[in-house]
Amino acid sequence: MTAGGLAFVLCWEGGARLGRCMRSECSRAYVDTSRNGRRRYCTARCGNTEAVMRHRSRHSGLKP
């Protein structure tokens, strides 16, 4: 089933919807099933973790 799904994505989408998670600690690959094709993370958890890391790095020096 996995091989068939991969073949379908490669043949019909040309591989444009295949991606690698943008989180530096994650090495997962994914198939972008979003409407606009702009997915950057393999799961919402990876996206949220990255957002928290960015937020903490911006606000780390603002302690009163």
C-alpha positions as CSV (number, residue, x, y, z in Angstrom):
1,M,0.0,0.0,0.0
2,T,2.8,2.4,0.9
3,A,4.7,1.7,-2.4
4,G,1.5,2.3,-4.4
5,G,0.8,5.6,-2.6
6,L,4.3,6.8,-3.2
7,A,4.1,5.8,-6.9
8,F,0.8,7.7,-7.2
9,V,2.3,10.9,-5.6
10,L,5.4,10.7,-7.9
11,C,3.4,10.1,-11.1
12,W,0.5,12.5,-10.6
13,E,2.2,15.3,-8.6
14,G,5.8,14.9,-10.0
15,G,7.1,14.7,-6.4
16,A,6.3,18.4,-5.8
17,R,4.2,17.4,-2.8
18,L,7.0,15.4,-1.1
19,G,8.9,17.2,1.6
20,R,11.2,16.9,4.6
21,C,10.3,18.3,8.0
22,M,11.8,21.8,8.6
23,R,12.4,21.1,12.3
24,S,16.2,20.6,12.7
25,E,15.8,17.7,15.1
26,C,13.4,15.8,12.9
27,S,14.3,13.8,9.8
28,R,10.9,12.6,8.7
29,A,9.6,12.9,5.2
30,Y,5.9,13.6,4.4
31,V,3.4,14.0,1.6
32,D,1.9,17.5,1.6
33,T,-1.9,17.0,1.5
34,S,-2.7,20.6,2.3
35,R,-4.8,22.6,-0.2
36,N,-2.2,25.2,-0.9
37,G,0.8,22.9,-0.9
38,R,2.8,25.0,1.7
39,R,3.2,22.5,4.5
40,R,6.6,22.7,6.2
41,Y,6.4,20.2,9.1
42,C,5.6,16.5,9.2
43,T,3.1,16.9,12.1
44,A,1.5,19.7,14.0
45,R,3.6,18.7,17.0
46,C,6.8,19.5,15.1
47,G,5.4,22.8,13.9
48,N,4.3,23.8,17.5
49,T,7.7,22.8,19.0
50,E,9.5,24.9,16.4
51,A,7.2,27.9,17.1
52,V,7.8,27.6,20.9
53,M,11.6,27.5,20.3
54,R,11.4,30.6,18.1
55,H,9.3,32.4,20.7
56,R,11.6,31.5,23.5
57,S,14.7,32.6,21.6
58,R,13.1,36.0,20.8
59,H,12.1,36.6,24.4
60,S,15.0,35.1,26.3
61,G,16.8,38.4,26.9
62,L,13.7,40.3,28.1
63,K,13.7,39.3,31.8
64,P,12.9,42.2,34.2
